[in-house]
Amino acid sequence: MSLSPLSKAVYASLTALLLANTATHAADAFSTENPWMLGDWNGQRTQLQQQGYDFSFGYTGEVATLIDAKNSSDHGTEYADQFAIGAHLDLEKIAGWKDTEAQITVTQRNGRNLSNTAEALNGHLSSVQEVWGRGQTWRLTDFWIKKKFMDQKLDVKVGRFGEGEDFNSFDCDFQNLALCGSQVGNWVGDQWYNWPVSQWAARVKYNLIPEIFTQVGVYEYNPENLERGKGFSLSTDGSKGAIIPAEVVWTPKLGEQKLPGEYRAGYYYSTADAKIFDGVTPQDEQTQNGHHHGGWIVAKQQLTSHQGDTSRGLSGFVNVTVHDSKTNQVSDMQNIGLVYKGAMDARPQDEIALGVARINMNNDVLGNRSEEVDAEIYYGIHATNWLTIRPNLQYVHHVGAYKDGENVWVGGIKFNTSF
């Protein structure tokens, strides 16, 4: 039986990974300078990268403990985590397919979320442990191929992946969900599925000039993708429509020091039915349906360098999302924050960050609720090139956006490891 070039590449990558794992006791394992905890497999890992096979094995763990609340006396602690195993394939090197690459990622989540178990956080709109959610199970999170055309100006990506990988994208260094990742997926989560859920999708990107590109995508909306037993399902049974996002992205380098920034403006529309709210609670929905739609602005900009070193310095960010008030409980959301990397010469890769998020509920249908505010400050310890530890302190004002809701302090620790 003959195999296609892509099938051969996938087979070869899995075989190479198994063979390479036998060398994980190399002398450079656990070196603080190595990007991988288990080392370079006696040089085999770098050699595989040069041949087009780039393997990753990451782990994220998050602990959260309730420190204080206005009305409640409980002090629970929870732990949640995620494993992510991936292979990035340079198919030009492997199979001779010019400007073509592919990605396979499998994830597994475990644990419990304090926002779901602590009485003081009952009804929390955000989450104090962002890594929890979408079912504590194994999933095929990425399974896509991407090719560039027209001297690499046109970029086409097809397969299974989530909207937030390309649209409304944002870093996920904070532990509070309202400050982490694609925010549209957090507030229109009944149809827009963020990591680790994937769906059949296609995305087309075109570079207008080196600093500006525009893109549009089509993502299958299929509620069955959320089911625990269908983490590896490739079926389209159960499809209800599509999410169609469009976005313009500007990535300038500003000033004499060419400080990097990223600015995104986008819009999404869902072809799937969504119930129109009528009354003060979602239970009073009308029989007619509407469609989710809304937009976003994301801005990230390095503002200063540190004594002339542009790898260090102060950066700022702003996220804004707005949503259709007829079909969505959250009408709008904003977050803002500052991050300083390398404030101390002795710790040039450490960072300190502060962020504040406001989640505004739909007053037209939820008269007894207004807004929830989530804030977090963390210190990111660059322990090694393969381990970052971020102890953090979070504050939630008016949990659930209830006007007389709890005010809660939560302590946390988030760490990321690359094996």
C-alpha positions, 0 to 999 in steps of 0.5 A: 500500500502506497502512502501519500507524502503527508502520511509518510511525514506523519508516520516518520515524525511519530517514529522519530519521536519514539526513537528520540525519547530513548535518549532523554538521559543526555548530559544536558538534561535539566540544564538551566540554559537548555530550552527543554527539561529533558535536553537535546537527546544527544543532539538528536532533537536539534538534528530532527528540527533541521530535518523538519520535525519539531516536537514539543511536550509542554505542561501548565499547572495552576493552583488557586486558594481563596484568601479572603471574601466579604461574606463567606468564610470558606478557604478552599484550594484547587489544582488544574493542569494541562499536558500538550504534546505536539509535532510541527512539520516543515513539509518543504524539508520533509516532502518537498512541498514548497512553503508548506507546514503542518501541525498536530497537537494533542492536549489533556486537562485535569483537576478542578477549578476554584471558581466552580467549587468555592462558595464565595466564587459561585457564579464567577463570570471569569475563572481564577484558573484559566487552564481548566475548562471544556472537559477534563479529557484528551483532545485533538487540538490541532490537525492542520496544514498551511501553505503560502502562495504569491511569494508568501503574501497569501497564506492558506490554512485548513484542518482542525483548529480553534478561532483564537489561534488566529483571530482575536489572539492574545497572550495567556500569561495571566492566570485569570481567564479575563486577562488570558487568551482570545476574549471573544471565546470567553464571552461567546463561548456557546459558539466560539470555541477557544483552545483546546477545542478544535473544529473543521476550519479554513483561514486565508491571510494576505499580507498587504505590506510587511507590517499589515495583513488581513484575514478571514476564516470559516469555522464549523460550529458543532456543539458535539465537539464539546463532548468528552467522548468526541475529543478525537472525532472528525465527524461533521455530524451535529454541525449547526452552522459556521462562525465567520471572523475577519480581522486586520492586523498591524505589527509596527516597530515604533520609534528610533528603537523599533519597539514592537507592537501588535494591533488587531481589529476584527468582526465576527458573525455566526450563521447558527441560530441563537435564541433572542432574549426577551425579559429579565432572564435567559429562561424567558427566551422567545421562540424566534432566533437571532445570530451572534455577532460582534467585534474586537480591538486588541492592542499590545505595544512595547513602550520603553526599553531598559537602558537601551536593551529592547529585550527588556522594558515596559509594555502595555495592552488593551482588549475590547470586545462588544457583542450583540445585545439581543443574543448574548448575556455579556454585552461588552468586555475590556481589559488593560494592563502593564508588563515590565520585563527585566526590571532587575539586572540580576533577573533580566528575563523575569517580569512583573505584570498588572491587569484589570478586566471589566465584564459588563452584563446585558442590562436589557435582559439582566436587570439585577446584574451590572459588571464584574471586575477581575484584577491580577498582579503576578511576578514571572520567575524565569527559573530556567529556559524551560520553566517559568513560575508566576505567583499571583494575587487576584481580586474579584469585585462583585462576583457574577456581576451581581450588585451585592456580589462577593468581593474575593481575594485569591492567591495563585501560582501558575507554572509552564514547563517545556519537556 
